[in-house]
Amino acid sequence: MKLSTAYIPVLKETPSEAQIVSHQLMLRAGLIRQLGAGMYTWLPLGLKVLQNISNVIRREMDAAGSQEILMSTLQPAELWQKSGRYESYGKEMLRFKDRHEREMLYGPTNEEVVTDLFHQTVKSYKALPQLWYQIQWKFRDEIRPRFGVMRGREFLMKDGYSFDLDYERARKTYETMFTTYLRIFKALGVNAVPVKADSGPIGGDLTHEFHILADTGESALYYDAAFEDIDPATLTLAQAQSLYAMADEMHIPENCPVPPERLKTRRGIEVGHIFYFATKYSEKLEAVVTGEDGQPVTTHMGAYGIGVSRLVGAIIEASHDKDGIIWPAAVAPFQIGLVNLKATDAQCTKVADELYASLTAQGITVLYDDKDDRVGAKLATMDLLGLPWQVLVGQKSLENGQIELKNRKTGEKSFVPLSNATAEIQHLLNLKL
């Protein structure tokens, strides 16, 4: 994508309504624009990040044996009345009547709908287990939406649901999802700590939250230092339960089993939550199958959520500096920021154009700044956008037959021969030659 034709409305100044770093940078970098209180239009760069996060989630969920579905965002109130949550859920639920005076709602979550789907379509124990997920927009009428996409009213969420024959099988599925979530967050390039959680209005007696570590996090986390020595991709549920990790509302200092010298405290942002809630919904909504003995068996359920749009803000909170965003490679809207430092110079433009064509032909995603602008402004824009690598084409480096590379995260710069530039960049991106 050429910056001269791209729709990336960057802002030089920080909007006064933006209170936290992620909101400020998402507005300044042209990722989103506000439509109303807690509602945003996702612009091309922001949408690319959402799609990249969603693709990582899909890859790991599919690998875990889950199947993707897509449920309606509008739900009949009847299902919620049947589950007993229609009145108790609160004013966060947007309720209305259709033209036939039927009570409807815009879904804040999908336990009722997915359980009814199972009830209608799955009849035998032979079809179990079933593990389904979707990535869908949801709405909760927050009393005070704030902090940009971190606490909006409309949000993109991955919600997954499992159905098993009994507790032991359901717990095994829960363990699978626990480790899958850790793989997801590692693949996204962020550090996430699983903490024992309060089940809240959804219910259940086995539940964990996943928090991204960030200095600006909304929650205080207290955890055993041993967590820092474990690769998240190898952490099992049993390990996690043997190590202390609590968010502030669950941490009781006098009951903490971790010695002070081993107790770590960091801020965290909740981005995922998983639940096992037994037969809470399957009993009321009749998610029943015929068992091996021919008798009806009420299935055991679990639910597994990740805030996809919230993750965008959380990643920025955890990965930025004074100059802008620093995207992890897996979620960056482009892998490379290619900058023609002197667009009025024929040689610079020829080399930059050829590099752009060569890199894109190799499947590398490139944002090419081909605009005639001040060098300082060009570099400031690239730092603000936070792409993992910058490729700088300038007169001085070309005189030596080289181009300059900059790692956005470390700030490290290097020069590579122009003749080998594409191969060198591929190597840096860990792509196959």
C-alpha positions as CSV (number, residue, x, y, z in Angstrom):
1,M,0.0,0.0,0.0
2,K,1.3,3.4,-1.0
3,L,1.0,6.0,1.7
4,S,0.1,8.7,-1.0
5,T,-3.2,6.8,-1.7
6,A,-3.8,5.1,1.6
7,Y,-6.5,6.3,4.0
8,I,-4.5,6.7,7.2
9,P,-5.7,10.0,8.8
10,V,-2.9,10.6,11.3
11,L,-3.1,13.4,13.8
12,K,-0.2,15.5,15.0
13,E,-1.8,16.5,18.3
14,T,-3.4,14.2,20.9
15,P,-7.2,14.5,21.1
16,S,-8.3,16.0,24.4
17,E,-11.0,13.3,24.9
18,A,-8.4,10.5,24.9
19,Q,-7.3,9.7,28.5
20,I,-5.1,6.7,28.1
21,V,-2.2,5.9,25.8
22,S,-3.9,3.3,23.7
23,H,-6.8,5.6,23.0
24,Q,-4.5,8.5,22.2
25,L,-2.3,6.4,19.8
26,M,-5.2,4.7,18.1
27,L,-6.7,8.1,17.2
28,R,-3.4,9.7,16.3
29,A,-2.3,6.7,14.1
30,G,-5.6,6.6,12.3
31,L,-6.8,3.2,13.5
32,I,-10.2,4.4,14.6
33,R,-12.6,7.3,14.7
34,Q,-15.4,7.8,17.3
35,L,-19.0,7.6,16.1
36,G,-20.7,8.0,19.4
37,A,-20.2,7.2,23.1
38,G,-18.4,3.9,23.2
39,M,-18.8,3.3,19.4
40,Y,-16.0,3.5,16.8
41,T,-15.5,3.1,13.1
42,W,-12.5,0.9,12.5
43,L,-10.3,2.4,9.7
44,P,-8.1,0.4,7.4
45,L,-5.0,0.1,9.7
46,G,-7.1,-0.7,12.7
47,L,-9.2,-3.3,10.8
48,K,-6.0,-5.0,9.6
49,V,-4.9,-5.4,13.2
50,L,-8.3,-6.8,14.2
51,Q,-8.1,-9.3,11.3
52,N,-4.5,-10.3,12.2
53,I,-5.5,-11.0,15.8
54,S,-8.6,-12.9,14.6
55,N,-6.5,-15.0,12.3
56,V,-4.1,-16.0,15.1
57,I,-7.1,-16.9,17.3
58,R,-8.7,-19.0,14.5
59,R,-5.4,-20.8,13.8
60,E,-5.0,-21.9,17.5
61,M,-8.7,-22.6,18.1
62,D,-8.9,-24.8,14.9
63,A,-5.7,-26.6,16.0
64,A,-7.4,-27.4,19.3
65,G,-10.3,-29.1,17.5
66,S,-12.8,-26.2,17.8
67,Q,-15.1,-25.4,14.8
68,E,-16.1,-21.9,13.8
69,I,-19.7,-20.9,13.6
70,L,-21.5,-17.5,13.4
71,M,-24.6,-16.8,15.5
72,S,-27.1,-14.0,15.1
73,T,-26.3,-10.7,17.0
74,L,-30.0,-10.3,17.6
75,Q,-31.6,-12.8,20.1
76,P,-35.1,-13.5,21.2
77,A,-35.7,-12.6,24.8
78,E,-37.5,-16.0,25.3
79,L,-34.3,-17.9,25.5
80,W,-32.9,-15.6,28.2
81,Q,-36.2,-15.8,30.1
82,K,-35.9,-19.6,30.0
83,S,-32.3,-19.5,31.4
84,G,-33.4,-17.0,34.1
85,R,-31.0,-14.3,33.0
86,Y,-33.3,-11.9,31.3
87,E,-34.1,-9.8,34.3
88,S,-30.9,-10.4,36.3
89,Y,-28.4,-9.4,33.6
90,G,-29.0,-5.7,34.1
91,K,-29.2,-2.5,32.1
92,E,-26.1,-3.4,30.1
93,M,-28.4,-5.4,27.9
94,L,-30.0,-3.5,25.0
95,R,-33.6,-4.6,24.9
96,F,-36.3,-3.7,22.3
97,K,-39.4,-5.0,20.5
98,D,-39.6,-5.8,16.8
99,R,-42.6,-4.8,14.6
100,H,-44.5,-7.8,15.9
101,E,-44.1,-6.8,19.5
102,R,-41.8,-9.7,20.2
103,E,-39.2,-8.9,22.9
104,M,-35.7,-9.0,21.5
105,L,-32.2,-8.1,22.6
106,Y,-28.8,-7.3,21.1
107,G,-26.6,-10.0,22.3
108,P,-24.0,-9.2,25.0
109,T,-23.0,-12.9,25.1
110,N,-24.2,-16.1,23.5
111,E,-24.7,-18.9,26.1
112,E,-28.4,-19.1,25.5
113,V,-28.2,-19.1,21.8
114,V,-25.5,-21.7,21.5
115,T,-27.2,-24.0,24.1
116,D,-30.4,-23.8,22.1
117,L,-28.5,-24.6,18.9
118,F,-27.0,-27.7,20.6
119,H,-30.5,-28.7,21.8
120,Q,-31.9,-28.5,18.3
121,T,-29.1,-30.4,16.5
122,V,-27.2,-32.8,18.8
123,K,-29.0,-35.8,20.2
124,S,-26.4,-38.6,20.9
125,Y,-23.4,-39.0,23.2
126,K,-21.6,-40.3,20.1
127,A,-21.4,-36.7,18.8
128,L,-19.6,-35.5,21.9
129,P,-17.5,-33.6,22.6
130,Q,-18.5,-30.5,20.7
131,L,-16.4,-27.3,20.8
132,W,-17.6,-24.3,18.8
133,Y,-16.4,-20.7,18.6
134,Q,-17.2,-17.5,16.8
135,I,-15.7,-14.0,16.3
136,Q,-18.6,-11.6,16.5
137,W,-19.6,-8.0,17.4
138,K,-21.4,-7.6,20.6
139,F,-23.0,-4.8,22.5
140,R,-23.2,-3.9,26.2
141,D,-24.7,-0.6,27.2
142,E,-21.9,0.5,29.6
143,I,-23.1,3.2,31.9
144,R,-19.8,5.1,31.4
145,P,-18.0,4.0,28.2
146,R,-14.4,5.3,28.3
147,F,-10.8,4.6,27.5
148,G,-11.5,4.0,23.8
149,V,-11.9,0.4,22.7
150,M,-10.8,-0.8,26.2
151,R,-14.3,-0.1,27.6
152,G,-16.6,0.6,24.6
153,R,-20.2,-0.4,24.2
154,E,-19.8,-2.3,20.9
155,F,-16.9,-4.7,20.7
156,L,-15.5,-7.6,18.8
157,M,-15.2,-10.8,20.8
158,K,-14.2,-14.4,20.3
159,D,-16.6,-16.5,22.3
160,G,-16.3,-20.3,22.4
161,Y,-18.5,-23.0,24.0
162,S,-18.0,-26.7,24.8
163,F,-20.4,-29.6,25.4
164,D,-19.2,-32.7,27.2
165,L,-20.8,-35.8,28.6
166,D,-19.6,-35.4,32.2
167,Y,-17.4,-33.4,34.5
168,E,-14.2,-35.3,33.8
169,R,-14.5,-34.8,30.1
170,A,-15.5,-31.2,30.5
171,R,-12.5,-30.5,32.7
172,K,-10.3,-32.1,30.1
173,T,-11.8,-29.7,27.5
174,Y,-11.2,-26.8,29.9
175,E,-7.6,-27.8,30.3
176,T,-7.2,-27.8,26.5
177,M,-8.7,-24.4,26.2
178,F,-6.5,-23.1,29.0
179,T,-3.3,-24.1,27.2
180,T,-4.7,-23.0,23.9
181,Y,-5.2,-19.5,25.3
182,L,-1.6,-19.4,26.5
183,R,-0.5,-20.3,23.0
184,I,-2.8,-17.6,21.5
185,F,-1.3,-14.9,23.6
186,K,2.3,-16.0,23.0
187,A,1.6,-16.1,19.3
188,L,0.3,-12.6,19.5
189,G,3.6,-11.5,21.0
190,V,2.3,-10.5,24.5
191,N,2.9,-11.8,28.0
192,A,-0.3,-13.0,29.6
193,V,-0.7,-14.3,33.2
194,P,-3.6,-16.6,34.0
195,V,-5.3,-15.8,37.4
196,K,-8.1,-17.4,39.3
197,A,-11.2,-15.4,38.7
198,D,-14.6,-14.6,40.0
199,S,-17.3,-16.1,37.7
200,G,-19.5,-13.1,37.8
201,P,-23.0,-13.2,36.2
202,I,-22.1,-16.1,33.9
203,G,-21.6,-18.5,36.8
204,G,-19.4,-21.5,37.4
205,D,-16.8,-22.9,39.8
206,L,-13.7,-23.2,37.6
207,T,-12.7,-20.0,35.9
208,H,-9.5,-18.1,34.9
209,E,-8.8,-14.6,33.6
210,F,-5.9,-13.9,31.3
211,H,-4.2,-10.5,31.9
212,I,-1.7,-8.8,29.6
213,L,1.1,-7.2,31.7
214,A,1.2,-3.5,31.2
215,D,2.2,-0.6,33.4
216,T,-1.0,1.1,32.7
217,G,-3.2,-1.9,33.4
218,E,-6.5,-1.5,35.2
219,S,-6.0,-4.4,37.7
220,A,-3.2,-5.1,40.2
221,L,-1.9,-8.6,39.8
222,Y,-0.1,-10.6,42.5
223,Y,1.7,-13.7,41.4
224,D,4.4,-16.2,42.3
225,A,7.8,-15.3,40.7
226,A,7.9,-18.8,39.4
227,F,5.5,-17.8,36.6
228,E,8.3,-15.8,35.1
229,D,10.5,-18.9,34.7
230,I,7.9,-20.9,32.8
231,D,7.4,-20.8,29.0
232,P,3.6,-19.9,28.6
233,A,3.3,-22.4,25.8
234,T,4.3,-25.2,28.2
235,L,2.2,-24.1,31.2
236,T,-0.5,-26.6,32.1
237,L,-3.6,-26.0,34.2
238,A,-2.2,-28.2,37.0
239,Q,1.0,-26.0,37.1
240,A,-1.1,-22.8,37.1
241,Q,-3.3,-24.0,39.9
242,S,-0.2,-24.9,42.0
243,L,1.2,-21.4,41.6
244,Y,-0.4,-18.4,43.2
245,A,-1.8,-15.7,40.9
246,M,-4.7,-13.4,41.8
247,A,-6.1,-10.1,40.6
248,D,-6.5,-7.3,43.2
249,E,-10.2,-8.1,44.0
250,M,-9.3,-11.7,44.7
251,H,-6.0,-11.1,46.5
252,I,-6.2,-11.3,50.3
253,P,-2.8,-10.4,51.7
254,E,-3.2,-12.2,55.0
255,N,-4.1,-15.4,53.2
256,C,-1.4,-15.2,50.5
257,P,0.7,-18.4,50.5
258,V,3.6,-16.9,48.6
259,P,6.6,-15.6,50.7
260,P,7.1,-11.8,50.3
261,E,10.4,-12.3,48.5
262,R,8.7,-14.4,45.8
263,L,5.5,-12.3,45.4
264,K,5.5,-10.2,42.3
265,T,3.1,-7.3,41.7
266,R,2.4,-5.9,38.2
267,R,-0.5,-4.1,36.5
268,G,-2.6,-6.2,34.1
269,I,-5.4,-5.8,31.5
270,E,-7.9,-8.5,31.3
271,V,-8.2,-9.8,27.7
272,G,-9.5,-13.3,28.1
273,H,-11.8,-15.3,30.5
274,I,-12.7,-19.0,30.5
275,F,-15.4,-20.7,32.5
276,Y,-16.6,-24.2,33.3
277,F,-20.2,-23.9,34.5
278,A,-21.4,-27.5,34.6
279,T,-25.1,-27.8,33.7
280,K,-26.1,-24.2,34.5
281,Y,-27.5,-23.6,31.0
282,S,-27.8,-27.1,29.7
283,E,-30.5,-28.0,32.3
284,K,-32.7,-25.1,31.6
285,L,-32.3,-25.0,27.9
286,E,-32.3,-28.8,27.5
287,A,-28.9,-29.5,26.0
288,V,-29.5,-33.2,26.6
289,V,-28.2,-36.3,24.7
290,T,-28.9,-39.9,24.8
291,G,-26.2,-41.6,26.8
292,E,-24.5,-45.0,26.3
293,D,-27.2,-46.7,28.4
294,G,-30.0,-45.1,26.4
295,Q,-30.9,-42.7,29.2
296,P,-30.9,-38.9,28.8
297,V,-27.8,-37.1,30.0
298,T,-27.5,-33.4,30.6
299,T,-24.3,-32.1,29.1
300,H,-21.6,-30.2,30.9
301,M,-20.6,-26.9,29.4
302,G,-17.8,-24.4,29.3
303,A,-17.3,-20.9,27.8
304,Y,-14.2,-19.3,26.5
305,G,-13.9,-15.6,25.7
306,I,-11.3,-13.3,24.2
307,G,-11.8,-9.5,23.7
308,V,-10.5,-9.1,20.2
309,S,-11.0,-5.3,19.9
310,R,-10.0,-4.9,23.5
311,L,-6.8,-6.7,22.7
312,V,-5.8,-4.0,20.2
313,G,-5.9,-1.4,23.0
314,A,-4.2,-3.8,25.5
315,I,-1.3,-4.6,23.1
316,I,-0.7,-0.9,22.6
317,E,-0.8,-0.3,26.4
318,A,1.9,-3.0,26.8
319,S,4.0,-2.1,23.7
320,H,4.6,1.6,23.0
321,D,7.1,4.4,23.6
322,K,7.1,8.1,23.5
323,D,7.1,8.1,19.7
324,G,4.2,5.8,19.1
325,I,3.0,2.2,18.8
326,I,5.3,-0.8,18.7
327,W,3.4,-3.6,17.1
328,P,4.3,-7.3,17.7
329,A,5.0,-8.8,14.3
330,A,2.0,-11.1,14.4
331,V,-0.5,-8.3,14.6
332,A,1.1,-5.4,12.8
333,P,-1.0,-4.0,9.9
334,F,2.1,-4.2,7.7
335,Q,5.4,-6.0,8.2
336,I,7.5,-3.3,6.6
337,G,7.4,0.5,6.5
338,L,9.3,1.5,3.3
339,V,10.4,5.1,3.3
340,N,11.6,7.1,0.3
341,L,13.6,9.8,2.1
342,K,13.9,11.9,-1.0
343,A,10.9,11.5,-3.3
344,T,12.2,14.3,-5.6
345,D,15.4,12.3,-6.3
346,A,15.1,10.0,-9.3
347,Q,17.5,7.4,-8.0
348,C,15.8,7.2,-4.6
349,T,12.4,6.9,-6.2
350,K,13.6,4.2,-8.7
351,V,15.2,2.1,-5.9
352,A,12.3,2.5,-3.5
353,D,9.7,1.6,-6.3
354,E,11.7,-1.5,-7.2
355,L,12.1,-2.6,-3.6
356,Y,8.3,-2.1,-3.1
357,A,7.6,-4.3,-6.1
358,S,10.1,-6.9,-5.1
359,L,9.0,-7.2,-1.5
360,T,5.3,-7.3,-2.3
361,A,6.0,-10.0,-4.9
362,Q,7.5,-12.1,-2.1
363,G,4.2,-11.8,-0.1
364,I,5.6,-9.3,2.3
365,T,3.1,-6.6,3.4
366,V,4.6,-3.1,2.9
367,L,3.4,0.4,3.7
368,Y,5.4,2.5,1.2
369,D,5.8,6.2,2.1
370,D,6.2,7.6,-1.4
371,K,5.1,11.1,-0.5
372,D,7.1,14.2,-1.0
373,D,7.5,15.4,2.6
374,R,10.1,16.4,5.1
375,V,12.3,13.6,6.3
376,G,11.5,14.3,9.9
377,A,7.8,14.1,9.3
378,K,8.2,10.8,7.4
379,L,10.2,9.2,10.2
380,A,7.9,10.5,12.9
381,T,4.8,9.0,11.0
382,M,6.5,5.6,10.7
383,D,7.4,5.6,14.4
384,L,3.9,6.5,15.3
385,L,2.4,3.7,13.2
386,G,4.7,1.2,14.8
387,L,5.5,-1.3,12.0
388,P,8.1,-3.8,13.1
389,W,10.7,-2.8,10.5
390,Q,11.5,0.3,8.6
391,V,13.4,0.2,5.3
392,L,14.9,3.6,4.6
393,V,16.0,4.6,1.1
394,G,18.1,7.8,1.0
395,Q,20.7,9.5,-1.1
396,K,23.7,9.0,1.3
397,S,23.1,5.2,1.8
398,L,22.6,4.7,-2.0
399,E,25.9,6.3,-2.7
400,N,27.4,3.4,-0.8
401,G,25.2,0.9,-2.5
402,Q,23.2,0.3,0.6
403,I,19.8,0.8,2.3
404,E,19.1,1.3,5.9
405,L,17.1,-1.0,8.2
406,K,15.6,0.0,11.5
407,N,14.0,-2.2,14.1
408,R,11.1,-0.3,15.6
409,K,11.2,-2.1,18.9
410,T,14.9,-1.8,19.7
411,G,15.7,1.2,17.6
412,E,18.7,-0.7,16.2
413,K,19.8,0.4,12.8
414,S,21.9,-1.4,10.2
415,F,22.9,-1.1,6.6
416,V,22.6,-3.9,4.0
417,P,23.7,-4.1,0.4
418,L,21.0,-3.0,-2.0
419,S,21.8,-6.0,-4.2
420,N,20.8,-8.4,-1.4
421,A,18.1,-6.2,0.3
422,T,15.0,-8.4,-0.4
423,A,16.7,-11.6,0.8
424,E,18.0,-9.8,3.9
425,I,14.6,-8.4,4.8
426,Q,13.1,-11.9,4.2
427,H,15.6,-13.3,6.7
428,L,14.7,-10.7,9.3
429,L,11.1,-11.6,9.0
430,N,11.9,-15.3,9.3
431,L,10.3,-15.9,5.9
432,K,11.4,-18.8,3.6
433,L,13.6,-17.8,0.8
